[in-house]
Amino acid sequence: MGKKKKKKKKKQRYPFSKEGVIEFFRREVKHSIRKREIYKIFSRKIEPILNELIEEGILVRVKKNSLGLCERVGAVRGRFDAKAGGYGFVIPDDGSKDIFIPPGATGTAFNGDRVLAVKIRKRRNRIEGRIIKILKRERTEFAGRIVKEEGLTWIEPIDRTIPVYFFCPHPGKVKEGDVVLFRLVEWTSPRVNPVGEIIEKISPEKMGIEIIIKDKGLREKYSEDCMKELETLSEDIEEEIKRRVDLTRERIITIDPEDAKDFDDAISIKKIRRGYRVGVHISDVSYWVRRGGAIDKEAGERGTSVYLPDRTLHMLPPELTRLTSLLEGEKRLTISVIMEVDKNGHVRDYDIVESVVVNRKRMNYKEAQEILDGKRNSPFKEDLKIAWELASTLRERRKARGSLDFDIPEMKVILDENGEVLEVREDVRYNSHRLIEELMILANEVVAEHLYMLKVPSIYRVHEEPDELKLKEFFRFVSLFGHRVRSYSRKGLQEVIERVRGKDYEHIVNYMLLRSMKRARYVATHAEHYGLASKFYTHFTSPIRRYPDLIIQRLLKGEKYSEKELEYIADRATECEWKADEAERESVKVKILEYLNKHRNREYPGIVTNVTFGGIWVELKDFFIDGFLPRENLPQDLYKFREKDFMLRGKRWSFRLGDTLLVRIEDCDPIARELTLEFAGKLRRK
């Protein structure tokens, strides 16, 4: 008998489409595959689809003619967080550990870009990687200074996270030192300089904050469609009021900063037999902003309001901000979270309702604190006392579960009508701030858990655990101030916060702690908030100024979003928030430097915040901004740099972390946000 012929295994057929290619890679390719093998399955006509998948970051080139799925070849999608030293971190979309990108491995990425990175090695518990592809540019327009060299024109970016000069082939009528707004034309390889094209020359009166707005790509004007839709909104809410829970007789108040630009949260409280009945009433922005409409699209693109010293870039048009703000004496549509909280701070019952309220009294934080301290009379004195009693209980409960409560001081810049700085002072933080914070945290936790228990896809505000290496570096930093803590846990961090409270260097330690932790962000999957020690947390309480809060309102009303939609919204909102934070911080620094420029002949006390081979960084005590004191500006001595001890040590002089100095201003550049100092004396270390 003849041998039976083995049947040839029939090749799997895959659809000639993006989905088909992805399915092929997932089933058949363990790591990577040559293109010619792909052509055997699909033919050469599949090339455009392969290129599209590469552009989307689903496939990645492993070698010249080999492709692989991102996740199979170890490529990670994320956002690039660039630093001024030419290095940075890729913050992965999946919430895994940040990837350190050393100088020379950042490719052509700018700060904020969506990138693909590959992990190269693990060194000292830190994952190092290399950026291999730009998925999406966060921005393509920048501000910079003109530099002329050997007949060629270059642009030096003002943003110090961009470590390269842009070549400008067609500069037009610009001279050395001019400040310009320019766009990226081309940057194909890190081996060559990027090419820039000048958009406009920035006049001296528009410098400072104007440059930050342009450099960060912030929006000032609203789209025509947005403004047209705004005109169609009717302020008549009488019919809508009829179907809502009427809370207009409740003792509802708002407490906000004195110069607040919007009022989206109010509170009411009274004692009951089992504890407290507390209401958190939030402006119902979702009633006014139609999903998918022009206003909604504009708000989604902006992501957040941006508060600058001389102006506010509202997420919603100012007219709508006013219409939705809980102004004193006005009826407003709200979503109310009404909670029964026992004497130990546990929520025993709650209700979330569409409501209508009247703000009985608008207070600012200082006014509310004076009422609490008995320095001012008010018909709402008892309400505030009860609210502070509950807030204190909630705070203690948070602390017991591991919440990290530390304050980073903020500076307030007072301007005249021309935008000139009249005064710079620390923004005082009262117990009335903490009162509102605790009640808002409580409402956010209740809403987050409510949506989670309903199994509704939602957006969460999360804060992942810090990397162990960063925590070790932080505890070593703290030890230089004489504080040694055994545990790297949240309890250990709480111990540090308490030990440094009231010290000269308290805010420096708190700032370093903040830097050692991951940044809070929005995600579409449930995770814990490490800093607050909250199992469930979201942002619900500020829908006038934050887009995720508006989405949460819609979810509470039963509107459905897919997980993919929520992922996009969460990522976009995170990017917008981080960009807004940077703009707000830098704009305050610009104004402080403008102020210091006019007061150059004074001596200022400062504290050493960092020590490098080339000099020391000193934070001016009254302004909370760093300036650099170069080594050549220190008293003449034979200095040795002791990196581990954060110290420059000479025979007669030594400078280390935490030292208090007197300094003068040598150079002050508000445009570049740079401050160079001169040594004027050394004060006793406290």
N, C-alpha and C positions, 0 to 999 in steps of 0.2 A: 504494500500500500504506500502510495506517495504521502509525503509529509504535507500536513495542512499548512496552507499559507496563512501567515499572521496578517490579520486585518490592520491596515494602517489606521492609526488614531486620527479621527476626524478633527481638523483644526477648528477651534472655537471661532465663530464669526462674531464680530463686534460692529455695532452701528457706525457708519461713517459720520461721526459727529464728535463734539467735545465730550459729551457724556460717554460715548463709546470708547474714546481714547483713554479717558480717566478709568473706566472699567477695566480696559486692557492692562493698564499699568498696575492697577490694584490686584488683579488676579494673576498676572503673568510675570511681573518684574519685581524681584526682591530688592534690588538696589538701583541699577541703571542699565540702559540698553542702547546699543548703537542705532543710529537712525536707519541704516540700511535694513535692519531687522524689523523696524516699525513699518518701512515701506513694503516689506513682503506681506504684511498683514493688511495694510490699508491702501497701498500704492503711494507714489510720490505726490499725488494731489492732496495728501493730508498735510503737507508742509504749512499752509496758512493757519490751519487749526492748531498745529504744534506751536507756531509762533504766538498765536493768541493766548494759549495756555501758559507759555513762558512769560508773556507780558503780564498776565494776571497773577503770576507767582505760584501757579499750581504745579507746573513743571520747572525744572531748573537744569541748566547745562552743567554736567559733571566734568566732562572733557569736551574737546572741540566738537566731536560728533556723537556724543552720548548724552542721553537725557534720563532724568529720574524724577519720581514724585518728591516734592519738597520733604514731606515727613519721613520718607524712606532713606533719603541721603543726609538726614540730619540738619536740613535747612530750617530756619525758624523765621516766621513772620513777626514783625513788631515795629515799634516806633523808636527812632533814634534820638537819644537824649545826649546832645553834643556838649562838650565842655571846652573851656577856653584854652586848654593845653594841647588841643589837637586830638584828644581822645574822646571817648564817650561810652554810653551804654545802650544796648538794644533791650528795650522792655518788651518781652514777648507777649503776643496777644493771648496766649493760653494761660498766662499768670505764672509761668515757671520762672526760675531764677534769672535775674538780669545777666546779660552777656557783656563782659568788658571788651571794648574794642580799642586796642592800643593805637597810638599814633602810627600812621602808615597803613592801617588796616581799615580805615573808614571809607575808602573808595571815593565816590563823588557825592557822598551823602551830606546833607545839611541838617541842622537841628530841626526835629519835628517830622522829618521825612518818614514815610512808611517804607520799610526795607526788608530784604531777605538777608539773613546772616547765617554763616555756618560756624559751628563750634570747632575750634582748633585743638585746644588743650585745656587741662585743668591745672592751675597753678595756685598754690596756697589757698585751697578751698574756693578759688574763684575761677569761673569758666571764662576763658578767653575765646574770642572769635574774630571773624572777618566779614565785612559787608560785601556781598557779591552782586546785589541788584537793588536798584531803586524802584519800588512798586508805585509810589505816588509822591510827588513833591508837595510838601506842605505849603511852600511858597516859592515864587520865582522872582519876586521883586524885593530889593534891598536898598539900604542907604549906605553911602560910602563917601570917602574923601578922594579927590583927584591927586594922583602922584605922577609927576613927569620925570622920565629917566631916559637919557640918550635919544631924545626925539620921539619916544613912545609914551603913550598915555595908559596908565593903570588906575584901577579903582581899589582902594583899601576899604574893605567892609567895616562898618562901625561895630557890627556884631562880632565880638571877639571869639565866638565859637566857630567862625569861618576862618581857617588858618591860611587861606590863599588869597592872592591878589587876582583881580579880574583884568584881563586884557581888553582894552577898549579901542577897536580899530577905527571907529568914526566918532571922535570925541566932540566935534563941533567947537563952539566958543567957550571953552572952560579953561581955567588956569589952576596951577598948583594950589592945593588947599581948599578948593571949592567943595561944598557938600552937595551931593546929587542923589536923586532916586534913580536906580537903574534896574534893568531886568536881566536875568540869565538867558543868554542866547544858546549857548552850547557848552557842555562839559562831558566829553566822551571818555576821558581817562584821567586818573589822578596823576599821571606822569606829565600832563600838560596843564597849563593854567586854563581856567574857565574863561569864556568870552562873555563880556557884558555890553549892554547897550543902554545909553543914558536916556531916561524918560524925561526928566526935568531937573533943573538946577533949583536947589532949595534956598530960598532967601533967608538972611540972618534972622529976621523976625519970626520965621516959621520953624526955626530949629528947636532942639530940645524935645518936647513932647510930640510935636508934629512928626519928627523923625521916627520916634518909637511907633506911632500909629502907622506910618507908612512901612516901616521896617517889619512890623509884626503882621502886616496885611489886615489890619482891623478895619471894619466897616464904619463909615460915618453916615453916609446917605442910605436911605431905604429905596428899594426898587420901586419903579413906577407902578407895577402891578400891586405891590404891597400897599402903597398909598391910595390907590384906586379902591381896593377892597376895604380899606379903613373907612372911606367915605360912605360905604354902603351899610355900615354897622349902625343899628338903632340903639339909642340910649334908653328907650322905653322898656323897662323890665317888669312892668306891673303884672302882666299875664304870667310871666315866669315865676314871680314871687308867690302867686296863688298855689302853685304845686309844691312849694318847698316848705321845709320845717321853719316856722317863724321863731327866730331867737332874738327879735329886735328889743324885747324887754329885759334881756339878760344884761348883767353888768360886765360889758365887754370893753377891754382897753387895749391900746397898742403901746409898746415901749420900743423905741428905735433911737439911732443916733440923732443928734440935734440937726445935722445937715442931711438927713435921709432923703433919698431921691424916689423911693417907692416904699409902700407899706402893704406887705402881703400877708402878714401874720398878726393875729390878735389872740388874747387869752381871756378866759373867765374862770373863776374858781370860787368854791364855797365848801365849808366843812359839812360832812354828813356823818351819820352814826358810825359807819365803818371806816371813815377816813376823810377822803376828799372827792368831790365831783369837779373835775377839771375839763375845760373845753379849750381846744386849740382850733382856731377858726382861720382857714386859709382862703384867700381870694380865689374864686373859681374862674381862672383864666380860660379853662377849657370851654366854657360857655361862649366866650367871645372869639376864640381862635379856632376856626374850622379846620379839621384835619385835612391836609393836602392842599389847603388854600395858599394864596400868595403870602399872607402874614405868617402862616405856619412854616412855609419853606424858608422865609427870611429868618425867623426865629431859630429854626433848626440849623441853618448855616452859621448864625452868630453863636449859638450855643449858650451864651451867658452875657449878662451886662458887664461892662468894663468901667470901673470907677477910677478916673484919673484926677489929679489935683485940680485941674482947671475945667474939666468937663466930664460928662457921663455918656458913654456910648451904650444906650439902652438896647436890650434884646428885642423888646417890643417898641413900636413907635411911641414917642412921648405922650401923644394924645391917648393912646390905649393904656399906657402905664398909669396915667392920671385916672382914667375911667375905671380901672380895676383896683387901684389902691384903696385901702380901707381908711378913707379920710374921716376925720371926726365929724359926727352928726349926719353922715350920708348913709343911705341904705346901700348895701352891697351884697352881691351873690357870693356865697362861700361854700366850701366843703368843710364840715366840722367833724372833728374827732372828739367825741365826748366820752371821757373815761372815768370809771370809779377806781380809785387808787387807795389801797389800805394804808395804815399808819407806817408800815415798813417799806412802802414804795412799790408794792406789787400791784399790777393792774388786775383787778378782779373781774371787770366787765368793761365793755366799750361798745360804742355805736358810731358808725361813720355815715353821715347824712348830708344830703344837699340842703343848704340852709340859706337864710337871709339874715343879715345882722346889721346893727348900727354900732359904730365905734363911739362909745360914750366919752372917752377921753384919750387924746394923743399925748403921750409923755415921752420925754427923752430920758436917756439913762441917768444923767446927772440929777434930773428932777425926781425920778423914781427913787434914787438912792437917798436923796435928802428927805423924802417922805419916810422911807424905811428907817432912817437915822433919827426921826423925830424933829428934824430941822425945818420941816415945811408941813403945813396942814393940807389935808385933801380928803374928800369924801370916799376915796378909794384906798385909804390907809390900811384898813382891815384886810381888803382884798390882797394888797401887796404883802402884808405880813403872813397871811396864810400861804400865798404862793411861794414866799421865801422859805417858809417852814417845810413845805413839800420839796422844793428844789434842793434844800440842804440834805434831806433824807435821800433823795434820788442820787445826789452826788456821792454821798457816803456809800450807798449801795454799789454804785459804779466802781468806786475805788476798791471796795472789798472784792469785786470780781476781777480786778486787775487793770482797770482803765487808767490810761496815762494822762494826767492833767498837768500840763505845763504851759506857761504863757511865753509867747515870743513878742517882745514889745514892738509896737508900731508907732511910726512918727506921723504927726499930722502937720500938714503944710497949709498955712493961712496966706491967701493971696489977696491982693487988691484988685480993683476992677480992670486993671491992665495986665493981670497975670503975674505981677511982680510979687516976690515973697516978702511978706510982712513979718512972719514969725514961723519958727519951727519948734514944735513941742511934742512931747510924748503923749500919745492918745491914752488917757487914763482909763483903766479897766475897773469897773465897779462890780459889786455883788449883783446889781440889777442886770448886768450883762449875763452873769452866770444863771440868774433866775430864768431868763428867757431861753438861754441855751439848753438848760436841763429839760424844760417843758417841750422844746422843739425836738430834742433827741428822743424823748419819750414818745412823741407823736410819730416820728419817723420809724421808730422800732415797731410800734403797734401796726402801722400801715404795711411795713415790709413783711411782718409775720402774717398779717391778714391775707395778703396776696399770695404768699408762699403756701399757706394752708388751703387756699382755694385752688392751688395748682395752676395758677395763672402765670404764663410767661411774663416776666417783669424785668425791671432794671434795679440793680442793687448798687449801693455805695459800699465798696470794699476797701480793705487795707490789709494787704498780706503781711505775714510774718517777715521780719527783717532777715537778711542773710546772716548766717553765723559769723562769717569773717568780718562783716561790717560792725556787728555788735562787739566782737573782740577788740577791733580797732577803737571803737567808742570807749569801751571800758579802760583801755590802755590810756587813751586821751584823758579820761577823768582822773586816772591815778596820778597824773602829773600835777593835779591840783591837791593831791593828798587824800583822795577818796578811793578806797579799795573795797570792791564789792565782790562777794564770792559767786553769786548766782547770775547767770546770763538770762534769767527768765524775766517776765513782766514785773515780778516782785522786786528783782534786783534793780530794774529801771526805775520803779517807783521809789526805791530807797535812795537812788542817786538824785532824783528830782527833789526829794525832801531835804537831803543833805546840803544841796547847793542853794536852797531857797533863801533869799535875802542877801546872798553874797554878791560882791562886785561882778563876778564872772558868771552869775546864774544864767543870764540869757545866752551867753556864749555856749555853755554846756547844753542848754536846752536846744539851741540852734544846731549844734553838732549832733545831738540825739535825733532831731528831725531829719538831718541829712543822712544819718545812718540807716533810716528806715525807708521803706518803699513809699512812693506817693500814693495817696488815696485816689481811687479812680472808679469809673462806672463800668459795670459788666452786666451781661444778660443771664448770668448763672449765679446761683446763690453761693455766697461765701461769707466768712466772718469778717468783721471790722476789728482788726488787731488793736489799734490805738484806743478805741472806745470799749473794747472787750464786749462787743455786741454780736450776738449770734445772728440777728436779723437787723439789717439797717438799709435804709434808702434815703433819697432826698425827695421830700414831698412838700416842705413848708415854704418854699420860695419860688412859686411858678412865674412870678412877674419877671424874675431875673435869671432863672435857670430852666433850660429846656427839659431835662429829665423829669423835673417836678410836674411839668405840664403833661408829660406822657403818663406819669403815675395817676394824675387826676382822671385821664381818659380810661385807664385800666380799671380804676375804682368804679367808673360808671358802666363798665361792661364792654368797652370797646376792645377788640382783639388785635394784637400785633403778633407777627411770626417771630420766632427766635432770631431769624436772620435780620429782620428789620430792627429788632431791639439791639442786636450786636452792633449794627452800623450806627445807630443813634448813640449808644453808650460810648463807642470808640470816638465818634465825632465830638461828643460833649466833653470827653476827657481831654482831647486835643485842644478844644476851644478854651477850656478852663485853665489848662497849664499855660497857654499862650496869654490869656488875660492876666493870670497871676504874675507872669514875667513882666508884662507891660505895666501893671500897677506898681510893682516893686521898682522897676527901672525909672518910671516917671517921677516917683517920689524922690529917688536918688538924684535925678536931673535937677529938680527944684532945690534940693538941699545943697547941691554943688553950686548952683547959681547964687544961693545965699552966701555960701562960704567964700565964693569968688569976690564978693563985696566986702568981706571981713577977713582979708588975708593976713593982716598985721597982728592978729591976736595969737595967743598961745592956748592950746586946747588940751585937756587931759584925755588920755586914751588908754586902752588896755590891749596888750599883745594877744592877738588871736591866732597867729600862725608864724612859724619861723622857717625860713628857707635859706639855702646857701647864699642867695643873692640879696637877702635883706629880710625885713620883718613886716608883717601886716598888723596895723594898729587900728582898732575901732574907736572912733571919737565918741566919748561917753555921752555927750549931750545930743548926739545925732544918730547913733547906731548905724553908721556907715564906715566901711573899711577904707583905709588909705595905705599906700605902700611906702615904707621907709627903706630906701636902698642902702646897701651895705656901706657905700661911699659917703652916705650922710650920717653915719654913726660916728661916735668919737673914735679917733685913730687908735687902732690896737691890732694885735695879731690874733684874729678870730679863727676859731675852729668850729665847723658846723657839726653838731651832734644831733643827727636826725632822729634817733630814738627818743631823745629827751626834749625835742623841740627847742633846741638851745643854740645860740651863738656864744661861744665862750672865748674871751680874750684874757690877757694877763691882768688888766686893770678893770675891764668892763665885761659884763655878761648880760645877755638878754634871753629870756625864756617866756614860755606861755604863761599868761596871767599877770605879767609885770605891768605896772602902771607908769606911763610916761607922760611928759609934756612935749607936745609937738607943735610945729608951725607949718603953714601951707607953703610948699615950694611951687607946685603947679596944680592947677585945677581945670579939668576939661569936661564941662557938662555934656558936651555932644558925645564924647566917647565914654562918659561915665567913669572917668579915671581921676584919682586923687594921689598926688605924690607929696610926701611929707619930709620935713626936716626935724632933726633931733633938737629938743630944747631943754631936756632935763629928765631925771628919773625920780619917780616918787616911791614912797615905801609901799611894798606889796601888802595887800590886805588879804 
